[in-house]
């Protein structure tokens, strides 16, 4: 499969923890569907102190993995929301 476009989309969304509403990422998201994965190269601002863990309530919200050979966070369903 092809790697994701490095430049990526221009539309940014803010990703929040569902439990405590803390801001986690500012991310360049493509498409209009649900948030399933976040490619690390598309993260504009990272507000987490430990990767995949909320800085406020310490809830694990994602898993680190390689998707199409690119480092990414695979989101756990119901742990995050975005606008």
N, C-alpha and C positions, 0 to 999 in steps of 0.2 A: 504494500500500500504506500501511497505517497505521504511524504512528511507534511505537516501543517505549514502554511505560508508564514514565513518569519515576520514579514511586515504586518500581516493580519488585518483584521477589521479596525475601523477607526472609532466605532461606537464603544464607549466604556460604560461599565456597570459597576456598582458598588455591591460587595458581597458581605452579608451580615450573619452572625450566629443566630440561629432560630431560638435558642434558649434564653440568652441574655441580651440580644440585640446589639452586641459589640461589632464594630466594623473590622472585617478581616482582610479584604483585598479591594483594590481598584483594578479591574480586569477588562481587557479588550475582547469582548465576546462577539462571535459571529452568529448569525441566524437569530430566530425568534423562539426557539424551543427551550426546554428545561436546561438547567445547569447540571451537566453530568460530569464534566472534567474541566480542569483548568491547566492549560499548558504554562509551564513556568516562565517561558520567554515572553508570554503575553501579559504577565502581571506587571502593572504600572507601579502601584504602591502596595507594599506588604506591611500590614500592621501587626502581624503575629510575631511573638518572641521565639517560640518553638514551632517548627513546621508542623502543620496539620493539627494544631491545638489552639483553642480559643485563648486569647490573653487574659480574658476576664473570668470565665468560669472553668477553664481548663478542660473543656469537653473536646474529644477527638472528633473532627468533622470531615476528615478525608484520609486517604492513603496515598503514599508516594509510589509511583510506578512508571514504567516506560510504556508509552502509547505510540505506536508507529515509530519506535526508535527515539522518541523525544521525551525528556523528563516531564511528568505531569502529576497533578493531584487528581485522584478519582474521588469525587464527592460521595459521601454516605447520604442516602436518601433521608430527607426530613431534618437534617442537621443545619442546613444553611438556606438563606433566601437572598434574592437580589432585586435591586431596582435601578 
